Structures are given as structure tokens and as C-alpha cells.
Amino acid sequence: MARILAFVIVVVVVTLALSFAVLNARPVPLDFYFGTREIPLALALVLALVAGAVLGVAASLTMVLRARGEARRLRRSARRAEEELENLRKLPLRPDP
């Protein structure tokens, strides 16, 4: 059931994207620092969307890497604490004098 729903969603998104591209096929000038080029409006918008997604992933990558490092550090600390606890449990108890 989930595969069918996912397939239907993909078909709807692709259909909407194709209709968007057809409706916005008029070329628009895209100015670069070293020249100008005319590309379809739909392509310009998709390129802007992709560039924004890439920049968003790059910006969040530092937070993700920092969190993974912190998790690794905490796992090591927990493992050392467990080892210390096991060592303490192995120590013989002294009788009270």
C-alpha cells in the first residue's frame, strides 16, 4: 500500500513539474559576471531551487558533523564509565573491623 501511495505521489509531482515547465517555457536572460545567456524560466527556477538546496545542506552539514562528534565522545565516555563500574563490582568487599 505504501509503495502504491509513493508511486502516485511521484506521478503527481512529475506531472506538475512537466506542466510547470511547459507553461514557463519563455526564455529569460540570465546575467553572469562574464556574460549573458537566455534560458527557459522553468530551468532558471529549478536551478535556483537546486542551488538553495545545496547551500542549505552545506550549512547544516557542520551542525550534523558536530552532533555526530559529540555523540561519539559521549559513547566513549559511557563505555569508560561502564568499564569502571565493572571493575568496581569485581573488587572484594572488606569486612567491617
C-alpha positions as CSV (number, residue, x, y, z in Angstrom):
1,M,0.0,0.0,0.0
2,A,2.8,2.4,0.9
3,R,4.6,1.7,-2.5
4,I,1.4,2.5,-4.4
5,L,0.9,5.7,-2.5
6,A,4.6,6.7,-3.1
7,F,4.2,5.9,-6.8
8,V,1.0,8.0,-7.0
9,I,2.8,10.9,-5.3
10,V,5.8,10.7,-7.7
11,V,3.5,10.6,-10.7
12,V,1.6,13.7,-9.5
13,V,4.8,15.6,-8.7
14,V,6.3,14.7,-12.1
15,T,3.1,15.7,-13.9
16,L,3.0,19.1,-12.1
17,A,6.7,19.7,-12.8
18,L,6.2,18.9,-16.5
19,S,3.1,21.2,-16.7
20,F,5.1,23.9,-14.9
21,A,7.9,23.6,-17.4
22,V,5.6,23.8,-20.4
23,L,3.7,26.8,-19.0
24,N,7.0,28.6,-18.3
25,A,9.0,27.8,-21.4
26,R,9.6,31.5,-22.3
27,P,13.3,32.3,-22.3
28,V,14.6,34.8,-19.8
29,P,18.0,36.4,-19.8
30,L,20.4,35.1,-17.1
31,D,23.2,37.5,-16.4
32,F,26.5,36.2,-15.2
33,Y,29.6,38.3,-14.4
34,F,31.2,37.2,-17.6
35,G,28.2,37.1,-20.0
36,T,24.5,36.7,-20.5
37,R,22.6,33.7,-21.6
38,E,18.9,33.1,-22.3
39,I,17.4,30.0,-20.6
40,P,13.8,28.9,-20.1
41,L,12.2,30.4,-17.0
42,A,11.4,26.9,-15.6
43,L,15.0,25.9,-15.8
44,A,16.1,29.1,-14.1
45,L,13.7,28.5,-11.2
46,V,14.8,24.8,-10.9
47,L,18.5,25.9,-10.9
48,A,17.7,28.4,-8.1
49,L,15.9,25.7,-6.2
50,V,18.8,23.3,-6.5
51,A,21.3,25.9,-5.6
52,G,19.3,26.7,-2.5
53,A,19.0,23.1,-1.5
54,V,22.8,22.6,-1.9
55,L,23.5,25.7,0.2
56,G,21.1,24.5,2.8
57,V,22.7,21.1,3.1
58,A,26.1,22.6,3.2
59,A,25.0,25.0,6.0
60,S,23.5,22.2,8.1
61,L,26.4,19.8,7.5
62,T,28.6,21.5,10.1
63,M,25.8,21.0,12.7
64,V,25.4,17.4,11.8
65,L,29.1,16.7,11.9
66,R,29.4,18.4,15.3
67,A,26.5,16.4,16.7
68,R,28.0,13.2,15.4
69,G,31.3,14.0,17.1
70,E,29.6,14.8,20.3
71,A,27.7,11.5,20.2
72,R,30.9,9.7,19.6
73,R,32.5,11.4,22.6
74,L,29.6,10.6,24.8
75,R,29.6,6.9,23.7
76,R,33.3,6.7,24.6
77,S,32.6,8.3,28.0
78,A,29.7,5.9,28.7
79,R,31.9,2.9,27.8
80,R,34.7,4.1,30.1
81,A,32.1,4.6,32.9
82,E,30.7,1.1,32.4
83,E,34.2,-0.4,32.4
84,E,35.0,1.4,35.7
85,L,31.7,0.2,37.2
86,E,32.5,-3.4,36.2
87,N,36.0,-3.1,37.8
88,L,34.4,-1.7,41.0
89,R,32.0,-4.6,41.1
90,K,34.9,-7.0,40.9
91,L,36.6,-5.6,43.9
92,P,36.2,-7.7,47.1
93,L,34.2,-6.2,49.9
94,R,36.1,-5.5,53.1
95,P,34.6,-6.8,56.4
96,D,33.9,-4.1,59.0
97,P,36.6,-4.1,61.8
